[in-house]
């Protein structure tokens, strides 16, 4: 009988289920991470907020900065290339609209759609008749008279002042 016992293979016990082992370690991990998540949420909730007076004064500051940039743009004289000035003027309007109307994708508008958008926000400026504003920077030789430059500059100023 002893020879029969010696010829037997050793007993193989089933391993512990992986679910139980992984489940226990997962619970420990979750227990360690929960306080960390609560701390992050509490710190995010207690972050400093902007005072309301800053938020109220912001549009007036934006208008003042935009009007100052408009006045600093060098206007082309009669007979000079107006394309760069028109491009800078259009870019200034796009930046102003991106800040003033963040819900509208004004950066995607171009041509008549862009002028129609500007005119819909302030019809008194009459920017729809200034197609040269959007096409002038693409023309190889775009020259404007002094009165046209002054009229366009005045129309843009009226449009900006209407947005405070």
C-alpha positions in Angstrom: 0.0 0.0 0.0 2.8 2.3 0.6 4.0 1.9 -2.9 0.6 3.0 -4.2 0.8 6.1 -2.1 4.2 6.9 -3.4 3.2 6.5 -7.0 0.4 9.0 -6.7 0.8 12.5 -7.9 0.6 15.3 -5.4 -2.8 16.9 -4.9 -3.5 20.1 -6.9 -5.8 22.5 -5.1 -7.8 25.0 -7.0 -6.4 28.5 -7.0 -8.3 31.2 -5.3 -10.8 32.8 -7.6 -9.3 35.9 -9.3 -12.5 37.9 -8.9 -12.2 37.7 -5.1 -8.5 38.7 -5.1 -9.0 41.4 -7.6 -12.2 42.6 -6.0 -10.6 43.0 -2.6 -7.7 45.0 -4.1 -10.1 47.1 -6.1 -12.1 48.0 -3.0 -8.9 49.0 -1.3 -7.9 51.1 -4.3 -11.4 52.7 -4.4 -11.2 53.4 -0.7 -7.8 55.2 -1.2 -8.9 57.2 -4.3 -12.3 58.5 -2.9 -10.8 60.9 -0.3 -8.4 62.2 -3.0 -11.3 62.9 -5.4 -13.2 64.6 -2.6 -10.2 66.8 -1.9 -9.8 67.8 -5.5 -13.6 68.6 -5.8 -13.4 70.7 -2.6 -10.4 72.7 -3.9 -12.0 73.3 -7.3 -15.2 74.5 -5.6 -13.2 76.9 -3.3 -11.1 78.5 -6.2 -11.1 82.3 -6.3 -13.8 84.0 -8.3 -13.6 87.2 -10.3 -15.3 90.1 -8.5 -18.6 91.2 -10.2 -17.2 94.7 -10.8 -14.6 93.3 -13.1 -17.2 91.5 -15.2 -19.4 94.6 -15.6 -16.5 96.9 -16.7 -15.2 94.5 -19.2 -17.2 95.4 -22.4 -16.4 99.1 -22.0 -12.7 98.2 -21.7 -13.0 96.0 -24.8 -14.6 98.9 -26.7 -12.0 101.4 -25.6 -9.2 99.0 -26.6 -10.8 98.3 -30.0 -11.4 102.0 -30.8 -7.8 102.8 -29.8 -6.6 100.1 -32.1 -8.8 101.4 -34.9 -7.4 104.9 -34.5 -3.8 103.6 -34.5 -4.3 101.8 -37.9 -2.5 103.9 -40.5 -5.0 105.0 -43.1 -3.9 104.8 -46.7 -3.6 108.0 -48.6 -5.3 108.5 -51.9 -3.6 106.5 -54.6 -1.8 104.1 -52.1 -2.5 100.5 -51.7 -5.5 100.0 -49.4 -5.4 96.2 -49.2 -3.2 95.9 -46.0 -5.4 98.5 -44.2 -8.6 96.7 -45.2 -7.1 93.4 -44.0 -6.2 94.9 -40.6 -9.6 96.6 -40.3 -11.4 93.3 -41.1 -9.1 91.4 -38.6 -9.9 94.0 -35.9 -13.7 93.5 -36.5 -13.3 89.7 -36.4 -11.4 89.8 -33.1 -14.0 92.3 -31.6 -16.8 90.0 -32.7 -15.1 86.9 -31.3 -15.0 88.5 -27.9 -18.4 90.2 -28.1 -20.3 87.3 -29.7 -18.5 84.1 -28.6 -21.7 82.1 -29.3 -21.5 82.9 -33.0 -18.7 81.4 -35.1 -17.8 84.8 -36.7 -14.3 83.6 -37.7 -16.0 81.3 -40.3 -18.0 84.0 -41.9 -16.7 85.7 -45.1 -17.8 87.8 -48.0 -21.5 88.8 -48.0 -22.3 86.6 -45.0 -19.8 88.5 -42.9 -21.1 91.9 -44.0 -24.7 90.7 -43.4 -23.8 89.6 -39.9 -22.2 93.0 -39.2 -25.2 94.8 -40.6 -27.6 92.7 -38.7 -25.9 93.8 -35.4 -25.9 97.5 -36.4 -27.8 98.6 -39.5 -27.0 102.2 -38.9 -23.4 101.6 -39.8 -24.3 100.4 -43.3 -21.4 98.0 -43.7 -23.2 95.9 -46.3 -22.4 98.5 -48.9 -18.6 98.1 -48.2 -17.9 94.9 -50.1 -14.4 96.3 -50.6 -13.9 95.6 -46.8 -13.8 91.8 -47.5 -12.6 91.8 -51.0 -10.0 94.6 -51.0 -7.2 92.7 -49.4 -7.4 90.0 -52.1 -7.4 92.5 -55.0 -3.9 92.9 -56.7 -4.4 96.7 -56.9 -6.9 98.1 -54.5 -6.9 101.9 -54.1 -9.5 104.0 -52.4 -10.1 107.7 -52.4 -9.7 109.8 -49.2 -13.5 110.1 -48.8 -14.0 106.4 -49.2 -11.3 105.7 -46.5 -12.9 108.2 -44.1 -16.4 106.9 -44.8 -15.4 103.3 -44.1 -13.5 104.3 -41.0 -16.6 106.3 -39.8 -18.9 103.3 -40.5 -16.6 100.9 -38.5 -16.5 103.4 -35.6 -20.3 103.7 -35.6 -20.6 99.9 -35.6 -18.2 99.5 -32.7 -19.8 102.2 -30.6 -23.2 100.5 -31.0 -21.9 97.4 -29.2 -21.5 98.7 -25.6 
